[in-house]
Amino acid sequence: MLRKQSKKETAGASTAQAMAASGRRISVSDMLRKYGLVFAILIMVVVLSSISGTFFTSTNIINVLRQISINGILALGMTFVILTSGIDLSVGSLVAVSGVVCGSIVFNNPDAIWLGFLGGVLVCGLFGAITGFMIMKFRIPGFIATLAMMTIARGFALVYSDGRPYVLTSEKFKLFGQGYVGIIPVPVVILIIVVLLTLSLLYYTKFGRYVYAIGGNPNAARASGINVGLTTMIVYTLNGLLAGLAGVILASRINSGQPAIGVSYEMDAIAAVVIGGTSLSGGIGKISGTILGFLIIGIINNGLNLLNVSSYYQQIVKGLIIAGAVILDTTSKRRA
């Protein structure tokens, strides 16, 4: 004969079922948290492909990859800065500095493409080092230091070029922004190289561990023997170098070194990093998240352009995305 279950057994079974259901819910939420950006990209691709017949074509895909290369390089540098709980508002102006310095060299000597390349990158690295030094020496908040550098760098670009662009006709110089390696655009190849370098630097070196430690708790990092000031200075120098690299690629792509270029580029870079899950409070974030972040920004920009959406509305969309990402970051910290 079958015996009736006792109240205790019934309660135990109900508890087990509740725990199993809870486990299922947790696994689904974990999956969404880990792969939500991937799902978002897939959904955007499907929707835009159904709306626009030209979106999912090889020509447009290559165009999207070429477009995201600039913001991708800027976002990778910005990731290091934000991981230390800092911010860099000067990268857009540094893109202009790189363009005019590199442009002036190539304009006067069309064969000196590597000298122009190094000139644009290293000058921006110097600007980044100066910013980092101000933060290290005088304990100026990163927001204020980079706001000042944003204005200084823009003024430098205008003074250096006398407010006029350098028109570049060197066929060799076009390689950086318009060339191909097989079927892959050179800017995309450079972006892949930068991704690999930043991944290695952040995950497999002491410097990368120091960056996370400083963002998590600078006082504890300092107490454990980490030179917080020097590490911060290196971070901003690295960000300046990558901004210079982006500026060279952009100058090559548009055949011109323009002192007025790069306005609001820092916003797209910050948006990509924040969307990718890097906390504005520092200490939390991954390069893989930043990659997904600038892919999302690139797809949104391309999709809105294909749909002939006004650039004014595009700015609103980007602002809403940044606000949403920050709100999500803040609420997740409160729950934790």
C-alpha positions in Angstrom: 0.0 0.0 0.0 1.1 3.5 -0.7 1.5 5.6 2.4 0.5 9.2 2.6 3.4 11.7 2.6 3.9 13.4 5.9 3.7 17.2 6.2 7.5 17.3 6.7 8.1 15.3 3.5 5.7 17.5 1.6 7.4 20.6 2.8 10.8 19.1 1.9 9.6 18.3 -1.6 8.2 21.8 -2.0 11.5 23.3 -0.8 13.5 21.2 -3.2 11.2 22.2 -6.1 11.5 25.9 -5.1 15.3 25.6 -5.0 15.4 23.9 -8.4 13.2 26.5 -9.8 15.3 29.2 -8.3 18.4 27.6 -9.7 16.8 27.7 -13.2 16.0 31.3 -12.8 19.5 32.1 -11.6 21.1 30.3 -14.6 18.9 32.2 -17.0 19.7 35.5 -15.4 23.4 34.6 -15.4 23.2 33.8 -19.0 21.5 37.1 -19.8 24.1 39.0 -17.8 27.0 37.2 -19.5 25.7 37.1 -23.0 23.1 39.9 -23.1 25.3 42.1 -25.3 25.8 39.2 -27.8 22.0 38.7 -27.9 21.5 42.5 -28.4 23.9 42.5 -31.3 22.2 39.5 -32.9 18.8 41.1 -32.5 20.0 44.3 -34.1 21.6 42.5 -37.0 18.3 40.6 -37.6 16.1 43.7 -37.3 18.4 45.9 -39.5 18.7 43.1 -42.1 15.0 42.8 -42.4 14.5 46.6 -42.6 17.4 47.4 -44.9 18.4 45.1 -47.8 21.9 46.6 -47.9 22.8 46.1 -44.2 23.8 42.4 -44.3 26.0 42.7 -47.4 29.7 42.1 -47.6 30.4 45.6 -48.7 28.4 47.1 -45.8 30.0 44.7 -43.2 33.5 45.7 -44.3 32.4 49.4 -44.1 31.1 48.9 -40.6 34.3 47.2 -39.5 36.3 50.0 -41.0 34.1 52.6 -39.3 34.4 51.0 -35.8 38.2 50.8 -36.0 38.7 54.4 -34.9 36.3 54.2 -32.0 37.4 50.7 -31.1 41.0 51.9 -30.6 39.9 54.8 -28.6 37.6 52.6 -26.5 40.3 50.1 -25.7 42.5 52.9 -24.3 39.6 54.4 -22.5 39.0 51.0 -20.8 42.3 51.2 -18.9 41.4 54.8 -17.8 37.9 53.9 -16.6 39.2 50.7 -14.8 41.3 53.0 -12.6 38.0 55.0 -11.9 39.3 57.8 -14.1 37.9 59.4 -17.3 39.6 61.0 -20.3 37.8 63.8 -22.1 40.8 64.8 -24.2 40.9 61.9 -26.7 38.9 63.7 -29.4 41.2 66.6 -29.3 44.2 64.3 -29.3 42.9 62.7 -32.5 43.1 66.2 -34.1 46.6 66.8 -32.7 47.7 63.5 -34.2 46.1 64.4 -37.5 47.8 67.8 -37.9 51.2 66.6 -36.7 51.2 63.6 -38.9 49.7 65.6 -41.7 52.3 68.3 -41.6 55.1 65.8 -41.9 53.6 63.8 -44.7 52.4 67.0 -46.5 56.0 68.4 -46.6 57.6 65.0 -47.4 55.1 62.5 -48.9 57.5 59.6 -48.6 58.0 60.1 -44.8 54.9 58.1 -43.9 56.5 56.3 -41.0 58.0 59.5 -39.6 54.5 61.0 -39.8 53.0 57.9 -38.2 55.4 58.0 -35.3 55.2 61.8 -34.9 51.4 61.7 -34.6 51.4 58.8 -32.1 54.3 60.0 -29.9 53.1 63.6 -29.6 49.7 62.4 -28.3 51.5 60.0 -26.0 53.4 63.0 -24.6 50.1 64.9 -24.1 48.7 61.8 -22.2 51.8 61.7 -20.1 51.4 65.3 -19.1 47.8 64.6 -18.1 48.9 61.6 -16.1 51.6 63.7 -14.4 49.1 66.4 -13.4 46.9 63.7 -11.8 49.9 62.0 -10.1 51.7 65.1 -8.9 48.9 67.4 -7.9 46.1 64.9 -7.2 43.8 66.6 -9.7 40.7 64.6 -10.5 40.9 63.0 -13.9 37.8 64.8 -15.1 39.3 68.2 -14.4 42.8 67.3 -15.7 41.5 65.9 -19.0 38.9 68.7 -19.4 41.8 71.1 -19.3 43.9 69.0 -21.7 41.0 68.7 -24.1 41.0 72.5 -24.5 44.8 72.7 -24.6 45.2 70.0 -27.2 42.5 71.5 -29.4 44.1 74.9 -29.2 47.5 73.3 -30.0 46.1 71.7 -33.1 44.6 75.0 -34.3 47.8 76.9 -33.6 50.1 74.3 -35.1 48.1 74.1 -38.3 47.1 77.8 -38.3 43.5 76.6 -38.4 43.9 75.0 -41.9 43.8 71.4 -42.8 46.8 69.6 -44.4 45.6 68.0 -47.7 47.4 64.7 -48.1 48.0 63.2 -51.6 50.6 60.6 -50.7 49.5 57.2 -52.1 51.7 55.4 -49.6 50.1 57.2 -46.6 46.7 56.1 -47.7 47.6 52.5 -46.8 46.9 53.1 -43.1 43.3 54.1 -43.5 42.3 52.8 -47.0 44.5 49.8 -47.7 43.7 46.1 -47.4 45.4 43.0 -46.2 43.7 40.5 -48.5 40.0 41.4 -48.1 40.4 42.9 -44.6 40.9 46.6 -44.3 44.2 47.7 -42.8 42.4 49.7 -40.0 40.7 46.5 -38.9 44.0 44.7 -38.9 45.5 47.4 -36.7 42.4 47.2 -34.4 42.9 43.4 -34.0 46.6 44.0 -33.2 45.6 46.6 -30.5 43.0 44.2 -29.1 45.6 41.4 -28.7 48.1 43.8 -27.1 45.6 45.3 -24.7 44.3 41.8 -23.7 47.8 40.7 -23.0 48.7 43.8 -21.1 45.6 43.8 -18.9 45.4 40.1 -18.1 48.9 38.7 -18.2 51.1 41.5 -16.7 51.6 43.0 -13.3 50.6 46.3 -14.8 47.1 44.9 -15.6 46.7 43.7 -12.0 47.8 47.1 -10.7 45.1 48.8 -12.9 42.4 46.6 -11.4 43.7 47.1 -7.9 43.8 50.9 -8.2 40.3 51.0 -9.5 39.0 48.7 -6.8 40.6 50.5 -3.9 43.5 53.0 -4.5 44.3 53.2 -0.8 44.6 49.5 -0.4 46.6 49.3 -3.6 49.0 52.0 -2.2 49.3 50.1 1.1 50.2 46.9 -0.8 53.2 48.6 -2.4 51.7 49.6 -5.8 52.9 53.0 -7.1 49.5 54.3 -7.8 50.7 57.7 -9.2 53.1 56.1 -11.7 50.6 53.4 -12.8 48.0 56.1 -13.4 50.5 58.2 -15.4 51.3 55.1 -17.6 47.6 54.5 -18.1 47.0 58.0 -19.4 50.1 57.8 -21.5 48.9 54.6 -23.1 45.5 56.2 -23.8 47.3 59.1 -25.5 49.3 56.8 -27.7 46.2 54.9 -28.8 44.4 58.2 -29.5 47.4 59.2 -31.6 47.2 56.0 -33.5 43.4 56.5 -34.1 44.2 60.1 -35.4 46.8 58.8 -37.9 44.3 56.2 -39.3 41.6 58.8 -39.5 43.9 61.3 -41.3 44.9 58.6 -43.8 41.3 57.6 -44.3 40.1 61.1 -45.1 43.3 62.2 -46.8 43.6 65.2 -44.5 45.0 66.3 -41.2 42.2 68.5 -39.8 42.5 70.6 -36.6 38.7 70.5 -36.1 38.3 66.8 -36.3 37.5 64.5 -33.4 34.8 66.5 -31.7 32.7 64.3 -29.3 34.8 61.2 -30.2 35.4 60.8 -26.5 31.7 60.3 -26.0 31.5 57.3 -28.3 34.6 55.8 -26.7 33.1 56.2 -23.2 29.8 54.9 -24.4 31.4 51.7 -25.8 33.3 51.1 -22.6 30.3 51.6 -20.3 28.0 49.6 -22.5 30.6 46.8 -22.4 30.1 46.6 -18.6 33.1 48.5 -17.3 32.1 50.2 -14.1 32.6 54.0 -13.9 33.6 53.4 -10.3 36.6 51.4 -11.5 38.0 48.0 -10.9 35.4 46.0 -12.9 35.4 45.5 -16.6 36.8 43.4 -19.5 38.3 44.0 -22.9 35.8 41.6 -24.3 32.9 43.8 -23.1 34.5 46.8 -24.6 34.7 45.0 -28.0 31.0 44.2 -27.8 30.4 47.8 -26.8 32.0 49.4 -29.8 30.4 46.8 -32.1 27.0 47.9 -30.8 27.9 51.6 -31.3 29.1 50.9 -34.8 26.1 48.9 -35.8 23.7 51.5 -34.4 25.5 54.3 -36.3 25.5 52.3 -39.5 21.9 51.2 -39.1 20.7 54.7 -38.4 22.6 56.1 -41.4 21.1 53.4 -43.7 17.7 54.4 -42.4 18.4 58.0 -43.2 17.9 59.0 -39.5 19.1 62.6 -38.9 22.4 63.0 -37.1 20.6 65.1 -34.5 18.4 62.1 -33.5 21.5 59.8 -33.5 23.0 62.0 -30.8 19.8 61.5 -28.7 20.0 57.8 -29.2 23.6 57.6 -28.1 22.8 59.8 -25.0 20.0 57.5 -24.0 22.2 54.4 -24.4 24.9 55.9 -22.2 22.3 56.9 -19.6 20.8 53.5 -19.7 24.1 51.8 -19.3 25.1 54.0 -16.3 21.7 53.4 -14.6 22.1 49.7 -15.1 25.6 49.8 -13.6 24.4 51.8 -10.6 21.3 49.7 -9.9 23.4 46.5 -10.1 25.8 47.8 -7.5 22.9 48.7 -5.2 21.5 45.1 -5.5 25.0 43.7 -4.8 
